[in-house]
Amino acid sequence: MVKTILTGVTAYISTGLDYLIILMVIFGRVKHQDRWLVLAGDFVGTIVLVGSSLAIAFFLGFVPAPWLLGLLGIIPIYLGIKLWIQGDDDDTGAIADKVADPKGLIWSVAVITMATCGADNVGIYVPIFTTVDPTKIPLILVTFAVMVVIFWEIGYRLACLPKVAEILEKQGRYITIAVYILIGLYIMWDSGTFQHLIQLV
């Protein structure tokens, strides 16, 4: 159980560090009483991304050999290397403009969540959902839900602390790169992919 929760927490953090910066930008443009709308939009966007990942994982689950599924670990490794080489291309100015109007704030935040986190989240979640025991998926989903609330609260608090936000913005990219690569390597190891490839050699 603890291992499953840690898997969910690690996966969410790895895809959420950059999004934490985006949340701070959003909170910098919305009124205090509208922050609950931000949470609702965050949940809507996350549900779409997680649901898409589950659907993809379901179809990939018909692949018989676990070590083949482990090859999906290449995806987060690729995302980490890509982020290292190309950097982050989120346009915080455009994001701030989208949430300036409280009308339709939930939809705006949901769209921002899906647009900025889509490829990364699916790339991380699908390999996890395909390699974990299906009975543990509900616990991972609950963990994700808790992490959404935690990150929402942290984002709101950090928006009031410019120095902390500045440090996170500078170092968050490198932490994300390391976690992406480590998750990919773990998926490949846990699925027996490395062991199978070594035997072939």
Secondary structure as UniProt FT lines:
FT   HELIX           2..27
FT   TURN            28..29
FT   HELIX           32..34
FT   HELIX           35..60
FT   TURN            61..62
FT   HELIX           66..70
FT   HELIX           71..73
FT   HELIX           74..86
FT   HELIX           92..98
FT   TURN            103..104
FT   HELIX           105..131
FT   HELIX           134..136
FT   HELIX           137..158
FT   TURN            159..160
FT   HELIX           162..190
FT   TURN            191..192
FT   HELIX           193..200
//
